[in-house]
């Protein structure tokens, strides 16, 4: 009996020593303390560079601005201004290419016009 008590006390001392170091009991299949402190290659978060969200927002805002310009100027005046940009040099050509009225822009401009008619 004294042998089992000595073994029990040794085990208790070992558990107290482990707890003092910060270890804890972890059941099989449970997410214990080691899951959050050790680096698991399977669960390690990947470092992502946020590129797509700002790019999507820039394209969306640019399309809305193009549609607002198209609505405000009208299709003929807008086409003339884009043609002037395309006839320019360097960056003006790039701006003209970007500002060309695409189907999405014209659709959004029509929707703006519909809301304009409803307003007043």
C-alpha positions as YAML, in Angstrom:
chain: A
units: angstrom
residues:
- id: 1
  name: UNK
  ca: [0.00, 0.00, 0.00]
- id: 2
  name: UNK
  ca: [2.80, 2.38, 0.81]
- id: 3
  name: UNK
  ca: [4.23, 1.69, -2.65]
- id: 4
  name: UNK
  ca: [1.05, 2.87, -4.35]
- id: 5
  name: UNK
  ca: [0.89, 5.96, -2.10]
- id: 6
  name: UNK
  ca: [4.50, 6.81, -2.95]
- id: 7
  name: UNK
  ca: [3.72, 6.33, -6.64]
- id: 8
  name: UNK
  ca: [0.63, 8.51, -6.28]
- id: 9
  name: UNK
  ca: [2.59, 11.27, -4.51]
- id: 10
  name: UNK
  ca: [5.28, 11.12, -7.19]
- id: 11
  name: UNK
  ca: [2.63, 11.50, -9.89]
- id: 12
  name: UNK
  ca: [1.00, 14.41, -8.04]
- id: 13
  name: UNK
  ca: [4.40, 16.11, -7.70]
- id: 14
  name: UNK
  ca: [5.03, 15.62, -11.42]
- id: 15
  name: UNK
  ca: [1.60, 17.10, -12.27]
- id: 16
  name: UNK
  ca: [2.20, 20.13, -9.99]
- id: 17
  name: UNK
  ca: [5.61, 20.66, -11.58]
- id: 18
  name: UNK
  ca: [4.07, 20.49, -15.07]
- id: 19
  name: UNK
  ca: [1.31, 22.94, -14.08]
- id: 20
  name: UNK
  ca: [3.94, 25.33, -12.72]
- id: 21
  name: UNK
  ca: [5.62, 25.26, -16.15]
- id: 22
  name: UNK
  ca: [2.30, 26.07, -17.82]
- id: 23
  name: UNK
  ca: [1.34, 22.62, -19.05]
- id: 24
  name: UNK
  ca: [-2.20, 21.36, -18.70]
- id: 25
  name: UNK
  ca: [-4.31, 18.29, -19.27]
- id: 26
  name: UNK
  ca: [-5.44, 17.84, -22.85]
- id: 27
  name: UNK
  ca: [-8.03, 15.27, -23.77]
- id: 28
  name: UNK
  ca: [-7.59, 13.34, -26.99]
- id: 29
  name: UNK
  ca: [-9.11, 15.27, -29.90]
- id: 30
  name: UNK
  ca: [-9.69, 18.47, -27.88]
- id: 31
  name: UNK
  ca: [-8.11, 21.81, -28.63]
- id: 32
  name: UNK
  ca: [-5.98, 22.32, -25.56]
- id: 33
  name: UNK
  ca: [-3.39, 24.90, -24.61]
- id: 34
  name: UNK
  ca: [-0.73, 23.43, -26.89]
- id: 35
  name: UNK
  ca: [-2.92, 23.99, -29.94]
- id: 36
  name: UNK
  ca: [-2.71, 27.74, -29.42]
- id: 37
  name: UNK
  ca: [0.93, 27.91, -28.30]
- id: 38
  name: UNK
  ca: [2.66, 25.49, -30.66]
- id: 39
  name: UNK
  ca: [2.91, 26.22, -34.34]
- id: 40
  name: UNK
  ca: [1.07, 23.60, -36.32]
- id: 41
  name: UNK
  ca: [2.03, 23.64, -39.99]
- id: 42
  name: UNK
  ca: [-1.46, 22.48, -40.88]
- id: 43
  name: UNK
  ca: [-3.22, 25.19, -38.89]
- id: 44
  name: UNK
  ca: [-0.73, 28.00, -39.34]
- id: 45
  name: UNK
  ca: [-2.32, 31.12, -40.77]
- id: 46
  name: UNK
  ca: [-1.00, 32.15, -44.12]
- id: 47
  name: UNK
  ca: [0.29, 35.67, -44.46]
- id: 48
  name: UNK
  ca: [-1.84, 37.29, -47.12]
- id: 49
  name: UNK
  ca: [-1.22, 40.54, -48.86]
- id: 50
  name: UNK
  ca: [-4.51, 42.40, -49.22]
- id: 51
  name: UNK
  ca: [-4.55, 43.13, -52.95]
- id: 52
  name: UNK
  ca: [-7.89, 42.01, -54.29]
- id: 53
  name: UNK
  ca: [-10.17, 43.99, -52.00]
- id: 54
  name: UNK
  ca: [-8.55, 47.42, -52.63]
- id: 55
  name: UNK
  ca: [-8.31, 46.63, -56.34]
- id: 56
  name: UNK
  ca: [-12.01, 45.70, -56.46]
- id: 57
  name: UNK
  ca: [-12.96, 48.88, -54.57]
- id: 58
  name: UNK
  ca: [-10.86, 51.02, -56.94]
- id: 59
  name: UNK
  ca: [-12.47, 49.46, -60.02]
- id: 60
  name: UNK
  ca: [-15.96, 49.82, -58.50]
- id: 61
  name: UNK
  ca: [-15.46, 53.48, -57.54]
- id: 62
  name: UNK
  ca: [-13.86, 54.24, -60.93]
- id: 63
  name: UNK
  ca: [-16.82, 52.69, -62.75]
- id: 64
  name: UNK
  ca: [-19.25, 54.70, -60.63]
- id: 65
  name: UNK
  ca: [-17.34, 57.91, -61.41]
- id: 66
  name: UNK
  ca: [-17.34, 57.11, -65.13]
- id: 67
  name: UNK
  ca: [-21.10, 56.49, -65.00]
- id: 68
  name: UNK
  ca: [-21.67, 59.77, -63.15]
- id: 69
  name: UNK
  ca: [-19.62, 61.66, -65.76]
- id: 70
  name: UNK
  ca: [-21.49, 59.93, -68.58]
- id: 71
  name: UNK
  ca: [-24.83, 60.83, -67.04]
- id: 72
  name: UNK
  ca: [-23.82, 64.43, -66.32]
- id: 73
  name: UNK
  ca: [-22.23, 65.19, -69.71]
- id: 74
  name: UNK
  ca: [-24.40, 63.07, -71.96]
- id: 75
  name: UNK
  ca: [-23.17, 60.39, -74.31]
- id: 76
  name: UNK
  ca: [-22.13, 62.69, -77.19]
- id: 77
  name: UNK
  ca: [-20.07, 65.11, -75.09]
- id: 78
  name: UNK
  ca: [-18.55, 62.23, -73.11]
- id: 79
  name: UNK
  ca: [-17.54, 60.44, -76.33]
- id: 80
  name: UNK
  ca: [-15.97, 63.66, -77.67]
- id: 81
  name: UNK
  ca: [-13.91, 64.12, -74.51]
- id: 82
  name: UNK
  ca: [-12.75, 60.50, -74.56]
- id: 83
  name: UNK
  ca: [-11.81, 60.88, -78.25]
- id: 84
  name: UNK
  ca: [-9.75, 63.97, -77.36]
- id: 85
  name: UNK
  ca: [-7.96, 61.99, -74.66]
- id: 86
  name: UNK
  ca: [-7.27, 59.11, -77.06]
- id: 87
  name: UNK
  ca: [-5.77, 61.57, -79.57]
- id: 88
  name: UNK
  ca: [-3.32, 62.83, -76.93]
- id: 89
  name: UNK
  ca: [0.12, 61.53, -76.02]
- id: 90
  name: UNK
  ca: [1.30, 59.16, -73.27]
- id: 91
  name: UNK
  ca: [-0.80, 59.30, -70.13]
- id: 92
  name: UNK
  ca: [-3.71, 60.99, -71.92]
- id: 93
  name: UNK
  ca: [-4.07, 57.92, -74.15]
- id: 94
  name: UNK
  ca: [-4.11, 55.68, -71.11]
- id: 95
  name: UNK
  ca: [-6.75, 57.91, -69.50]
- id: 96
  name: UNK
  ca: [-8.82, 57.83, -72.68]
- id: 97
  name: UNK
  ca: [-8.61, 54.07, -72.82]
- id: 98
  name: UNK
  ca: [-9.67, 53.78, -69.17]
- id: 99
  name: UNK
  ca: [-12.50, 56.30, -69.55]
- id: 100
  name: UNK
  ca: [-14.14, 54.62, -72.57]
- id: 101
  name: UNK
  ca: [-17.78, 53.85, -71.92]
- id: 102
  name: UNK
  ca: [-18.18, 50.11, -71.38]
- id: 103
  name: UNK
  ca: [-21.53, 48.30, -71.05]
- id: 104
  name: UNK
  ca: [-21.39, 48.33, -67.24]
- id: 105
  name: UNK
  ca: [-20.79, 52.08, -67.19]
- id: 106
  name: UNK
  ca: [-23.65, 52.81, -69.59]
- id: 107
  name: UNK
  ca: [-25.99, 50.56, -67.60]
- id: 108
  name: UNK
  ca: [-25.13, 52.33, -64.35]
- id: 109
  name: UNK
  ca: [-25.55, 55.73, -66.07]
- id: 110
  name: UNK
  ca: [-29.04, 54.66, -67.23]
- id: 111
  name: UNK
  ca: [-29.91, 53.66, -63.67]
- id: 112
  name: UNK
  ca: [-28.71, 57.03, -62.39]
- id: 113
  name: UNK
  ca: [-30.90, 58.70, -65.00]
- id: 114
  name: UNK
  ca: [-33.90, 56.65, -63.88]
- id: 115
  name: UNK
  ca: [-33.34, 57.68, -60.26]
- id: 116
  name: UNK
  ca: [-32.95, 61.28, -61.42]
- id: 117
  name: UNK
  ca: [-36.36, 61.16, -63.07]
- id: 118
  name: UNK
  ca: [-37.97, 59.68, -59.97]
- id: 119
  name: UNK
  ca: [-36.52, 62.41, -57.77]
- id: 120
  name: UNK
  ca: [-37.94, 65.37, -59.51]
...
